[in-house]
Amino acid sequence: MDHRLIDRLRDLHGSLGTDISFVTRMVEDDAPRADVLRDLGERLTELGTALLARSDDVDADVLAKLPDDGWLPEAGERHRALIVAHHVGDRPLRCGRIYLAVCGAPCFPFYGRDPSGRTARHERCPACRDRLFR
């Protein structure tokens, strides 16, 4: 699935400059062509729909791997001494390889489903707790 999307993105990238030039020329010459507009619109819509669907699949895969309680260990300078757990919410905001907690702290998804309770052994972030239990 991802390879097909990449191929479609490359195809769009390769033709988009020409397509935009053609549409611009149509407007400047006051000679609109519905077929050209429809073709470009359909290609963009179909690609957008495919990208959104793939995004939903990736999101579901990621959410299935995160702990049910939403607490993850802090990332950053103190990552060797993971002493604080932050709450990343029900639909965590992913920022590269980390997630942003409700307090704004970056968190690693190290523990995932965490059946051994490692995240629970860390001190809970007071700012996250305050925001959760308002």
Order of alpha helices (4+ residues) and beta strands (2+ residues): alpha-alpha-beta-beta-beta-beta-beta-beta-alpha
